[in-house]
């Protein structure tokens, strides 16, 4: 799948001097453009950012809107398709349309198609604020 190949390209942009665990994410826009994101680490670990949040924050920072998203892919060097962390699932829940296909993959070709509602079934949202 082409979007997973784009996430693999994004993965190469990762800055991971501490974990050496590269993750890439890509968002496919309805107009065919692709936005890349990679995980970025920091010596103060809490200030690091995952690939999923990096791509979404970049997407919105460039002026795109939720309605522009067609699909998202995330890739890591894992045994099974990579799974987003809880923080990323929460951000994805708010910033992705609920029906957006999310492709989770590894470098061995395994992949899983899911939705944010499957990744975070009991999400926290603005109603709880």
PEQUIQUI-V249655 format. One line per field, one symbol per residue. ss: DSSP state (@ for helix, = for strand, . for the rest). phi: phi as a letter, one per 40 degrees, with the letter a starting at -180 (. if undefined). burial: b if it has 16 or more other C-alpha atoms within 10 Angstrom, else e. A space follows every 50 residues. Layout:
ss=???
phi=???
burial=???
This chain:
ss=.@@@@@@@@@@...=.......=======....=====.=....@@@.=. @@@@@@@@@@@....@@@========.........@@@@@@@@@@..... ======....====.@@@@......@@@.
phi=.cccccccccdcccbbcbcfbcbbbabccccgcbbbabcbcadcdcccbc cccdccccdcccgcbdcccbabbbbacbcbdcbccccccccddccbcdcc cbbbabccgcabcabccccbcbccacccc
burial=eebbbbbbbbbebbbbeeeeebbbbbbbbeeeebbbbbbbbeeeeeeebb bbbbbbeebeeeeeeeebbbbbbbbbbeebbbbbeeebbbbbbbbbbeeb bbbbbbbeeebeeebbbebeeeeeeeeee
